[in-house]
Every structure is written in structure tokens, then in C-alpha cells.
């Protein structure tokens, strides 16, 4: 969001929202924008700068406390260099790290990696000379159990990429535990607009985090669904990915989610809330772990386009 965008959105808020709400929202948007431009560059771990992994696994939007409560393994933490996926992707595939990513594979379910949806931000990775790039969401997005790319599809493509391509490292970016939650499909059809990421405009109605903030959803119910999504991806990683690849594997997240701490809900650019900015780190692992059956059901669902994918994730 540019300063001019912030001024326009602030003016709109004062015309359409109560004075206190408009003031708080505009002040927070200004602070996040300043953090994103000034602070983000100097904090957080850019993973190319560490050499303790060959495969980096990203579980999208996983909180540290969520991981510690859900997983029976040691969970460390680091500060992320971004509080949104698009910023994390752009930071890791910036030109300053070209010598790393031109010899690396990126297998991803996150549609911000590359797409042409109008008004949406895109890292445009298809135009960059990565060692290997696979936008799994473009042909593996499914409507059931909820609108997302299931972990199993990402894992299959990642295993194939690692075992058949000539790369030094690989980043595997799963979409879970990011909403939508597989255990609560009835929550899926209330969306925020993708413009929220860049302008703060909401044209699609409140998302899960806004509904939680407004008291429309119970925190315990949201937390339980959030944990289930984490287990969905975690169990798949350990039963289908780790046994099929070699080399040290680190498992982490691009960002977390705010559940009201510091007045933060969900995850927005420039957010310094530790529950958004600190991410779990597990491993490195070299073999699969014994993880109980997670009960993932595979669906031969109708595939849909990137625009629907962004909508299901609460970005459109």
C-alpha cells in the first residue's frame, strides 16, 4: 500500500465506519506499512543464509504455540522475515539470493508464487530462472474437503522433483494449516477480498479471523480446527515425504496468525506481533517419524482456477 492508498482508504473508513474504529484501523495500517518498508528488511531468518537443510518444508500460517500443543516433537522458533506469504516469497526469491535459488527447486501450493488474477499481488516466479519451479495449485486445487491444495498432492510432486531434478536444495510450501479448515467446511464460504492485502478494502465479507474477533465464532472451535489442519499437513509430511527423500529436512512456517494479541487478527504485511512473526522450527530430520494415521481422505474433486483458490483462502 502506498501512502496515497493509505490516505484514500483512511478517508473511506471515516465516511463508512465509526470514528474510533476508523482511527484505530487507519493507525494500524500506517504502522504496518512503515514496518514493512523499514523494519522487515532487518529482522527474521532468510533460510538461504543457513546451511543445516537440503529440503525446507513450509507449513503455511503455523503458530509456535499451535505446533507445541499439537505435535509431540521438540519445537524451536525463529523470527520470520515476513508476516505474509507474498512478502516471504519475494524476500526469499529476491535477486540478492539468486545464486541460491537458481540451483534450487520450489514446489508450492501457495498461489501468490505466480498467477495473473486481477488486482492480486504475485511474486511472478515463473519468469525467474529457478532451478525448478512447480506451481502445484495450478492443476491440483480441489474443492473437497475444502477449497485448497491437499498436502498429499504437494508431497507427490516434491518427491518427484527431488528425485528427478538436478538441484542443490528444495523448498516445499504446503498450504496448511492456513484456512480453510478441513474440519469446518461450513465456515469456508465467507471470504475477505484479495485487496485486503494491499489496500485494506473488504468487499467480500469477514473472514474466519474477523468473525472470531466479532464474536461470531468461538475461539476454542477455531483453535481446534486450526490444530486439525496442522495435523493434516504434519502427518502427511512424515508418512509420505520424509521416507522418500534424502538429506536434512527442516520444517517451519512462513508466518503465523494473530488471534487478538497486540490487536492483531490473521496476518497482514508489516505485523510485528510475535504470534504472527515468530514461527516454529522442527528438525532437521533425515528419516520419517512414526506418526499415527491422520485420517486424510483423498478426493477426486473438480479442479478449479486460481481465482477460486484465492477466494477459498480468504484473499478474494
N, C-alpha and C positions, 0 to 999 in steps of 0.2 A: 504494500500500500504506500503510495507516495503521500507527501504532505498535503497536496491538493485533494487527493482522495479522502484523506482523513478529515479535512475541513468540510467537504461535501457530505460525508457520512455523519459527521457531528451535527451539521445543520439539519439533516433529515431527522436525526434522533430527537433533537429539541422540538421538532414540529410534530412528531408522532408518538413520543414516549413521555412519561412523567419526568419532571425536572431532575429529580435525584438519580433515577435510573440512567437518563441520558448523560448526565455528568460523569457518573461512575464508569459507564461503558466507554465513553469517549476518552476519559483519562487512562483507562486500562489499555485501550487500543493504541494511544500515543506512546505509553511506556513500552508496550510490546514491540512497537515499530522501532523505537530507539534502541532497545536491547538487541533486536535482530540485526540492526545495521552496525552497532558499535561493540556490543559485548560478545555476541555469539562467536565472533572470529577468534576470540582469545580463550574460550573455555571448552572443555569437553575433549573426549578421545576420538581422534580420527584414526580408524583402525589400521590404515596403511602404515602408520607410524609404530605399530607393534609387530613383532616377528614371532609371536607364540601361536600362530594359527596358519593353517593352509586353507581351511574352509571356515568361513564366518557365517553363522546362521543368525538371521534376524527374525525375531518374533515381534511383529508389529504391535506397538502400543502396550507393551508389558510393563507393569509397575514392579518395583523391587519387592514391596510388601506382598503383592499378589503372588509373585513367584515363591517367596519364602513360605507363604501359607499353603500353597498348592503342591509344591514339589519337595520330595524327600531327598534332596541333594544339597550340598553347600551352595549358597547363593551369595556371591560378592556383588559389588556395584561400582559403577563409574559414572561420571558426568557425560552426558551425550553432548555433541556439538550442535544439536538442533532439537527443537521441540515439535517439529512437524516432519512428515516423511519427505515432502518435496525439498525441504531445506537440508535434511540428512543426505538425500541422494545427491543433490547439487554440490554439497560440501565434499562428499567422497569422490565424486567424479569431476572435480574441478581440474583445470589444466595443470595446477601445481603438482597433482598426483598422477599425471599422465604416464610416467614411467612405471607406475604400479598397475593401473587399470588397463593399459594396453596389452598386458600379459595376463589378464585375469578374466574370469567368467563372472557374469552377473545373471543369475536365474531368479526371476522375480514375479510375485503375484501382485505387486503394488502398481496400480495403473498410473501413478504420477511419473513412472520411469519414462514413458513415452506414449503420447496419444495426441489426437487432434481435436478433442472436444472443445467447442467454442467456449471462450471465457475461462477455461481451466488452465492452471499452470502445468507445465510439463518440463521434465528435465531433458527431453529430446535425445535420449541416449542412443536411439537407432542411428543417429547421424554422427556418433562418435566412434573412433576406431578401437573399441574394446576388443580384448582377445576373443571374447564370445559373449553374446547378449541374447537372452531368451525371455521375451515378454509373455510368460505363461498365460496370463489373464486374457490374452487376445483370442485364444481358442479353447481355454479350459474353464472359463467362468460358468458357473452353474446356478440355477435358480433355487435348487433344493440341496440341503435342508434349509439354507437361507442364501441370499444372493451374494456369493463370494467365490473365490477360487479355493477349493478344498486343499488341505495340506498334502494329501496323497498325490495329487497331480503335480504339485511343485516338486515333491520328493522324487518322483519318477524322472522328471526332466533334469533335476540336479544330478542324480546318479548317472544318467546317460551322459550329461555334459562332462562330468568329472572323469569318467572312464573312457571317453572317446575323443576328447579335445586336448590340444597341446597348450595348456595354460599352467601358470605357476600357482595361482590362488583362485578361490571361488567364493563369491558371496551369494548366499541363498536367502531370499527375502520372502518369508511367509506373510500372509495377511492377518492371521490370527495372533493374539487374542482380540485384535481390533473388532469392533462391531461390524456387521450384525452378529448377534449371538445365536448359535445353532439351537440352543435350548428354548429360546423365546421368539419364534418366528412371528408371533403376533405383534411384536414391537417393531418389526422391520419397515413398515410402510409409512412411517412418519420421518420425513427427511429434512435436513437442512440443505441449503443451496451451496454449490461449489464456490460461489462468490464470497462466502464467509471467510475463506482462506485469504482472500486478498482485499476485500472491501468491507467486510463485516455485515454485508447485506444478507438478510434471511428471507428468502422468497418461497421456501418450501415447508415451513413449519418447524417446530422444535425437534431436535434430535434426542436421543436417549439421555444424554448428559443434561440437556436443558430441561427435559421432563423430570429428571431426578432432582435438579435444583428447584424446580417449581412445585415439588411435592406430588407429582402425578405418578411417580414410580417410587417404590420402597428401596432404600439403599441396600438392604440385605438381599433383595431379589436381584438387583443389578449386579451386586458383588458375586453372588452365586453363579449367575450367567457368565460373568466375566471370567471367573475361575474355570468354568467348564470349557470355555473357548481356549483358555491357556492349556488345559489338559489335552484338548483335541489336537493341538499342534505339537505339544511336547511328546505325547505318546507316539505320534507318527514319526517324529524325528528319531526317536530312539529305537523304534522297531523296524523302520524302513530305510532311514538314511544312514545312520551310523554303521550298521553292519555291512553296508555296500560300498563304503568309501575308505580310503586310507589317508593317513596324515592327521595331525592335530586339528580338532574341531572345537571352536569356541562358539557358545550360544549366548546371544544377548538381545537387545532391542534397539530400535531407533529412537524411541521416546516412550513416555508413559501416558497417563491421563490424570487430570485433576478431578477430584471429587469434592470440591469446595474449599480445599486448602488454599490459603492466600487469596481467596475469592476466585480461584481458577476452576473452571469446568471444562472437561475434554482436553484438547491440546491445540494451542494456537502459536503462531510464529512469535518468537521472542519471549516466550514464557519461561521464567526462572524458577517457578515452583519446583522444589526438589522431587515431588511425586510425578512431575512431568519430565523433568530434566535428568534425574538420576535413573539409570537403567540397570537391570540385573545382568550378571555375567556368570555363566556356568561353564566349567571346563578349564583347560582343554581336555577333550575326550579323544580316545583313539579307537575305542570299540563300542559296540552297542551296550546299553544298560538294560537290566531286567526291569521292564515296565509292564504293569498289568494291562490287559486288553482295554483300550479306551472306548470300545463300542462304536467306533466310527462306521457309519453306513455309507456305502458308495452309491451314488445316484447317477443314472443316465439321464440327466435333466437337459432340457433345452438350453443351448448356449445363447447368450445374449451379448449385446455390444458393450463397448467401453463406457458409453454414456449411462447405461443401466448399471454398470459396475460402480461408477462413481456415485450414482444415486443410492444404491444399496449400502454403500459405505458411509452415507450421511454427508456427502460432499456436493449434492446437487438437488 
